[in-house]
Amino acid sequence: MKITAIHHTLVRVPFTEDILWGSGRRIGTTRLICRIETDAGIVGWGETISLIAAVPAVFSDIVAKVGLGYPVADVERLHRHVLGAGYYHHKRAAVMAIAALEMAMWDALGKQAKLPLSSLWGGRWRKDVEAAAYLFTKDTKQLKDRIGRFLDAGYETFKVKIGFDEGSDIALAQASREAIGSRALRLDVNGAWTPGTAKRQMEHLRAFDPAYVEQPLELDDLAGHALLRQSTSIPIALDESAYTLSDIGNIVRANAADVVLLDPHEEGGLWQTIKAAAICEAVGIPVTLHSGAELALSQAAYIHLAASIPNMSLAIDTERAYLGGDISPAPPAMLSGRFQVPDAPGLGVEVDEDAVRRYAVDGIVGAYLDGERQDWFPVKPAY
């Protein structure tokens, strides 16, 4: 079965409220939606995160051109073909664009095989997938109120953005622990700390027993993360440092992480994510999934990955609670903080093409810079 046509649309779904974090303000999620047609009459759908203008540009200029005529099963070849078109120099500009078409290829292949994607990747290791509640605010009272809503919905793992400034790091962690009791607490710094600040803050945070602190240092500082691991009992998780398969290899060689967050859009595809997880599994590192506010297609892909990968044993991040809409009439279902695994072939979700057209946009806005602070921009490390 070969690809006979490739279409793509940039969409933006608004958030129900602005998301604030140490790297700026987000007003919605911008995604590139890909639709492929095949010579077997099967349609496949894919999705990727689109934070910067390079994503739709690389997709239309390279990915869609080299992918036309490809057998839908040749996902590894597609990935390397795009890198071979010069993007081995610019992997981080290519991976998100590759991911949209690669996901659509898997969707079509699963439909042809009449199997859900988890069945193509070794079968279900777990029957459902735990999700982590995601909290974005610097206000401790607002934080506790939001945690209460997630507790009422049945969540057992909580991820809280810190990294705004030195004082609020501790106040937010303390407020979170008071609100959630003994439940799992993750603290995400987004690379805001210098190494010296990290040592001091980790010592203060020990009292709140975090499950891990995520990306405490700048993304390229693997040596710093390895040294930090030696100075603290708190597990260190890496996210921004872990985009490509090469990044994963470097993290393992440097002994830089206790936990790795993967993302198929940042790895360059679902198959690359499976390979990255296997590298981590070989050295005893558990993995989870980073969230960039996935719509139904990517959310379904996440669930299939988490259902089938043994060492994806930690609750996956999700920002679904903040979405003001979706492109599917029936996105993946969640029950008491856990996603149910789709049974239908491929990704297992339907797409509302009218919704795709309704949410279509011409450009990307509101990804990082804060429109309410015109002279401000994020710096890494910040303090």
NUTOR-670230 format. One line per field, with one value per residue (C-alpha): x, y, z; residue in one letter. Coordinates in nm, 2 decimals, decimal comma, padded with zeros to 4 digits. Layout:
! NUTOR-670230
X = X ...
Y = Y ...
Z = Z ...
type = a ...
***
This chain:
! NUTOR-670230
X = 00,00 00,15 00,08 -00,09 -00,17 -00,06 -00,26 -00,19 -00,36 -00,23 -00,49 -00,51 -00,74 -00,77 -00,72 -00,99 -00,74 -00,39 -00,11 00,17 00,51 00,88 00,92 00,62 00,25 00,05 -00,30 -00,38 -00,23 -00,11 -00,09 -00,02 -00,28 -00,18 -00,42 -00,28 -00,46 -00,34 -00,37 -00,57 -00,84 -00,74 -00,70 -00,45 -00,43 -00,14 -00,07 00,23 00,31 00,39 00,56 00,77 00,73 01,00 00,75 00,50 00,78 00,98 00,67 00,56 00,91 01,06 00,85 00,54 00,76 00,98 00,68 00,47 00,47 00,61 00,49 00,31 00,52 00,85 00,85 01,22 01,32 01,11 01,28 01,62 01,52 01,43 01,75 01,94 01,79 02,02 01,83 02,09 02,24 01,91 01,74 01,54 01,39 01,30 01,17 00,83 00,76 00,85 00,62 00,30 00,34 00,49 00,18 -00,05 00,15 00,10 -00,27 -00,31 -00,10 -00,31 -00,63 -00,50 -00,41 -00,74 -00,54 -00,49 -00,14 -00,06 -00,11 00,16 00,41 00,41 00,06 -00,08 00,15 -00,11 -00,49 -00,51 -00,28 -00,25 -00,24 -00,07 -00,26 -00,07 -00,06 00,04 00,03 00,25 -00,03 -00,04 -00,41 -00,50 -00,27 -00,45 -00,79 -00,69 -00,54 -00,87 -01,05 -00,80 -00,83 -01,21 -01,16 -00,95 -00,59 -00,31 00,00 00,05 00,30 00,36 00,55 00,81 01,11 00,94 01,18 01,37 01,11 00,81 00,99 00,97 00,63 00,46 00,62 00,50 00,15 00,13 00,24 -00,01 -00,29 -00,21 -00,09 00,13 00,04 00,32 00,45 00,66 00,83 00,92 01,19 01,22 01,59 01,56 01,84 02,21 02,41 02,46 02,10 02,00 02,20 02,05 01,69 01,71 01,82 01,52 01,28 01,39 01,14 00,85 00,96 00,93 00,90 01,14 01,25 01,24 01,49 01,66 01,94 01,98 01,90 02,26 02,42 02,43 02,75 02,58 02,28 02,52 02,69 02,36 02,24 02,55 02,46 02,09 01,86 01,58 01,55 01,64 01,42 01,52 01,28 01,41 01,74 01,58 01,45 01,63 01,76 02,11 02,01 01,89 02,22 02,41 02,20 02,26 02,63 02,66 02,45 02,25 01,90 01,69 01,38 01,34 01,04 00,98 00,76 00,70 00,68 01,02 01,17 01,06 00,79 00,62 00,88 01,17 01,00 00,97 01,35 01,43 01,23 01,41 01,75 01,63 01,48 01,82 01,98 01,68 01,55 01,17 01,02 00,70 00,56 00,59 00,27 00,23 -00,15 -00,22 -00,54 -00,72 -00,48 -00,17 -00,34 -00,45 -00,09 00,04 -00,20 -00,10 00,27 00,21 00,00 00,26 00,60 00,69 00,92 00,67 00,56 00,50 00,19 00,20 00,17 -00,15 -00,28 -00,63 -00,80 -00,71 -00,83 -01,12 -01,21 -01,08 -01,08 -01,25 -01,62 -01,50 -01,14 -00,98 -01,18 -01,05 -01,19 -01,06 -00,74 -00,67 -00,70 -00,88 -00,69 -00,87 -00,97 -01,04 -00,78 -00,49 -00,50 -00,86 -01,01 -01,23 -01,16 -01,42 -01,30 -01,54 -01,36 -01,02 -01,14 -01,30 -00,98 -00,75 -00,50 -00,23 00,04 00,17 00,10 00,13 00,39 00,64 00,66 00,42 00,20 00,12 00,49 00,62 00,98 01,01 01,15 01,27 01,64 01,79 01,92 01,72 01,85
Y = 00,00 00,33 00,69 00,86 01,20 01,41 01,70 01,91 02,18 02,40 02,43 02,61 02,50 02,77 02,69 02,75 02,97 03,10 02,87 03,04 02,89 03,00 03,01 03,23 03,23 02,99 03,08 02,76 02,46 02,48 02,15 02,04 01,78 01,54 01,34 01,08 00,88 00,54 00,33 00,08 00,35 00,37 00,72 00,78 01,07 01,22 01,51 01,70 01,99 02,31 02,57 02,74 02,82 02,57 02,28 02,35 02,48 02,16 01,95 02,11 02,16 01,83 01,57 01,58 01,57 01,28 01,09 01,08 00,73 00,57 00,24 00,32 00,06 00,23 00,46 00,41 00,49 00,81 00,93 00,88 01,01 01,35 01,36 01,26 01,56 01,78 01,77 01,56 01,91 02,03 01,74 01,95 02,14 01,81 01,58 01,75 01,77 01,40 01,29 01,41 01,20 00,90 00,89 00,89 00,60 00,40 00,48 00,36 00,05 -00,04 00,01 -00,22 -00,48 -00,43 -00,39 -00,11 00,03 -00,12 -00,47 -00,38 -00,29 -00,60 -00,60 -00,44 -00,44 -00,25 -00,24 00,14 00,44 00,67 01,04 01,31 01,63 01,93 02,26 02,60 02,89 03,09 03,17 02,91 02,96 02,91 02,61 02,44 02,52 02,35 02,06 02,01 01,98 01,72 01,52 01,52 01,38 01,09 01,18 01,03 01,20 01,58 01,78 02,14 02,40 02,58 02,78 03,13 03,25 03,12 03,19 03,05 02,72 02,63 02,79 02,60 02,27 02,31 02,41 02,11 01,86 02,00 01,96 01,62 01,44 01,14 01,12 01,15 01,51 01,61 01,95 02,09 02,37 02,40 02,46 02,78 02,70 02,75 02,45 02,64 02,73 02,37 02,23 02,48 02,44 02,06 02,06 02,27 02,06 01,73 01,79 01,77 01,43 01,49 01,19 01,38 01,72 01,77 01,96 02,15 02,28 02,41 02,14 02,10 02,06 01,68 01,70 01,93 01,70 01,40 01,59 01,71 01,35 01,27 01,55 01,48 01,19 01,34 01,17 01,39 01,37 01,51 01,63 01,91 01,73 01,42 01,51 01,27 00,92 01,06 01,27 00,95 00,78 01,08 01,09 00,73 00,76 01,06 00,90 01,22 01,11 00,89 00,94 01,04 01,21 01,11 01,28 01,12 01,47 01,55 01,21 01,22 00,96 00,68 00,42 00,64 00,67 00,30 00,27 00,54 00,37 00,05 00,21 00,34 00,00 -00,17 00,04 00,04 00,40 00,44 00,67 00,87 01,11 01,49 01,68 01,97 01,98 01,69 01,67 01,34 01,19 01,24 01,16 00,82 00,76 00,84 00,59 00,31 00,38 00,38 00,07 -00,13 -00,01 -00,20 00,07 00,35 00,28 00,64 00,84 01,03 01,41 01,55 01,90 01,79 01,96 02,29 02,23 02,44 02,19 01,91 01,78 01,45 01,39 01,12 01,17 00,91 00,85 00,90 00,74 00,85 00,99 00,70 00,68 00,38 00,22 00,25 -00,09 00,03 -00,02 00,22 00,52 00,43 00,78 00,95 01,30 01,57 01,74 02,03 02,09 02,08 02,36 02,55 02,56 02,62 02,91 03,06 03,10 03,03 03,26 03,24 02,96 03,13 03,51 03,66 03,92 04,09 04,16 04,31 04,36 04,02 03,70 03,37 03,32 02,98 02,96 03,24 03,24
Z = 00,00 -00,12 -00,05 -00,34 -00,18 00,12 00,26 00,56 00,76 01,04 01,32 01,65 01,93 02,21 02,57 02,83 03,01 02,93 03,04 03,23 03,28 03,32 02,94 02,86 02,80 02,58 02,46 02,27 02,09 01,73 01,55 01,20 01,09 00,80 00,59 00,35 00,07 -00,05 -00,35 -00,14 -00,07 00,30 00,45 00,73 00,97 01,16 01,39 01,52 01,75 01,57 01,79 01,53 01,16 01,07 01,12 00,84 00,62 00,65 00,61 00,29 00,14 00,22 00,41 00,18 -00,13 -00,04 00,12 -00,19 -00,33 -00,01 00,11 00,43 00,62 00,54 00,84 00,92 00,56 00,56 00,88 00,74 00,39 00,54 00,75 00,43 00,25 00,46 00,78 00,96 01,02 01,16 01,33 01,57 01,28 01,11 01,37 01,43 01,06 01,01 01,29 01,13 00,82 01,01 01,23 00,93 00,78 01,10 01,11 00,75 00,82 01,12 00,93 00,65 00,91 01,10 01,42 01,68 01,68 02,02 01,86 01,60 01,87 02,08 02,22 02,53 02,83 03,04 03,02 03,06 03,09 03,39 03,32 03,53 03,62 03,49 03,68 03,54 03,78 04,02 04,26 04,54 04,62 04,26 04,25 04,54 04,39 04,06 04,24 04,42 04,08 03,96 04,28 04,24 03,89 04,03 03,94 04,15 03,99 03,98 03,77 03,87 03,68 03,88 03,75 03,77 04,04 04,34 04,61 04,42 04,35 04,72 04,79 04,49 04,59 04,95 04,85 04,62 04,88 05,13 04,87 04,73 05,05 04,97 04,60 04,34 04,28 03,98 03,96 03,62 03,61 03,23 03,25 03,46 03,71 03,71 03,86 04,18 04,22 04,14 04,42 04,67 04,55 04,54 04,90 04,99 04,79 04,95 05,23 04,98 04,84 04,46 04,24 04,02 03,93 03,55 03,34 03,62 03,40 03,04 02,79 02,65 03,00 03,03 03,23 03,48 03,51 03,57 03,85 04,00 04,01 04,23 04,48 04,54 04,63 04,42 04,08 03,78 03,47 03,13 02,86 02,65 02,65 02,50 02,15 01,92 01,93 01,95 02,25 02,43 02,36 02,49 02,81 02,88 02,82 03,04 03,33 03,32 03,40 03,63 03,42 03,05 02,90 02,54 02,27 01,93 01,77 01,91 01,84 01,48 01,50 01,69 01,58 01,69 02,03 02,07 01,99 02,24 02,51 02,44 02,49 02,83 02,92 02,86 03,13 03,37 03,31 03,32 03,06 03,03 02,77 02,74 02,66 02,42 02,44 02,21 02,01 01,96 01,70 01,90 02,22 02,08 01,96 02,31 02,46 02,22 02,30 02,68 02,66 02,47 02,61 02,93 03,09 03,01 03,36 03,48 03,43 03,10 03,09 02,94 02,90 02,78 03,07 02,92 02,56 02,44 02,16 01,94 01,59 01,68 01,78 02,02 02,15 02,37 02,68 03,04 03,35 03,70 03,56 03,33 02,95 02,80 02,51 02,17 02,02 01,66 01,39 01,35 01,59 01,67 01,64 01,38 01,25 01,21 00,89 00,95 01,28 01,11 00,87 01,16 01,36 01,06 01,09 00,87 01,13 01,48 01,77 02,14 02,17 02,40 02,42 02,66 02,48 02,81 02,89 02,57 02,68 02,84 02,69 02,85 02,92 03,01 03,27 03,43 03,79
type = m k i t a i h h t l v r v p f t e d i l w g s g r r i g t t r l i c r i e t d a g i v g w g e t i s l i a a v p a v f s d i v a k v g l g y p v a d v e r l h r h v l g a g y y h h k r a a v m a i a a l e m a m w d a l g k q a k l p l s s l w g g r w r k d v e a a a y l f t k d t k q l k d r i g r f l d a g y e t f k v k i g f d e g s d i a l a q a s r e a i g s r a l r l d v n g a w t p g t a k r q m e h l r a f d p a y v e q p l e l d d l a g h a l l r q s t s i p i a l d e s a y t l s d i g n i v r a n a a d v v l l d p h e e g g l w q t i k a a a i c e a v g i p v t l h s g a e l a l s q a a y i h l a a s i p n m s l a i d t e r a y l g g d i s p a p p a m l s g r f q v p d a p g l g v e v d e d a v r r y a v d g i v g a y l d g e r q d w f p v k p a y
***
